[in-house]
Amino acid sequence: MKYAKQTQEALDRLDQSLMTLRDMIKRGENAQAIQYMENGDLKERFGELQSMVIISQTNSIGASGVQGLGTL
């Protein structure tokens, strides 16, 4: 369950960053939007989620978030 909660929190943070990016683009702040994607929060949020997925694949965490169960 802990993995599922952490994953959901990371997805929520990524979603918030994507909304921020969308707002920048809507305001015509394209240079800032590119900076935000390449070096800002959006890149950090994506990297955080990507790391969680990679760790879960190497640690054999099952669907319920318990190590060693595999897929159900």
C-alpha positions in Angstrom: 0.0 0.0 0.0 2.9 2.4 0.7 4.1 2.1 -2.9 0.6 2.9 -4.2 0.3 5.9 -2.0 3.8 7.2 -2.9 3.0 6.6 -6.6 -0.3 8.5 -6.4 1.4 11.4 -4.6 4.1 11.6 -7.3 1.4 11.5 -10.0 -0.5 14.3 -8.3 2.7 16.4 -8.2 3.3 15.7 -11.9 -0.3 16.6 -12.7 0.2 19.9 -10.9 3.4 20.6 -12.8 1.6 19.9 -16.1 -1.1 22.3 -15.2 1.5 25.0 -14.5 3.1 24.3 -17.9 -0.3 24.5 -19.6 -0.9 27.9 -18.0 2.5 29.2 -19.1 1.8 28.2 -22.7 -1.7 29.7 -22.6 -0.1 33.0 -21.4 2.3 32.8 -24.3 5.3 32.4 -22.0 7.0 29.9 -24.3 10.6 30.5 -23.3 9.7 30.1 -19.7 7.7 26.9 -20.5 10.7 25.4 -22.2 12.9 26.2 -19.3 10.3 24.7 -16.9 10.3 21.5 -19.0 14.0 21.2 -19.4 15.3 22.3 -16.1 12.4 23.1 -13.8 9.9 21.4 -11.6 8.3 19.4 -14.5 11.6 17.6 -15.2 12.1 16.9 -11.5 8.6 15.5 -11.1 8.9 13.3 -14.1 12.3 12.1 -12.9 10.9 11.3 -9.4 8.1 9.2 -10.9 10.4 7.5 -13.3 12.8 6.6 -10.5 9.9 5.1 -8.5 8.9 2.9 -11.4 12.5 1.7 -12.1 12.9 0.9 -8.4 9.7 -1.0 -8.3 10.8 -3.1 -11.3 14.1 -4.0 -9.8 12.7 -4.8 -6.3 9.9 -7.2 -7.5 7.2 -5.2 -5.8 3.8 -6.7 -6.5 0.5 -5.0 -7.4 -0.4 -4.6 -3.7 2.9 -2.9 -3.0 4.3 -5.9 -1.2 7.7 -7.2 -2.2 8.0 -10.6 -3.8 4.3 -11.1 -4.8 4.7 -10.3 -8.5 1.6 -9.7 -10.6 -1.8 -10.9 -9.4 
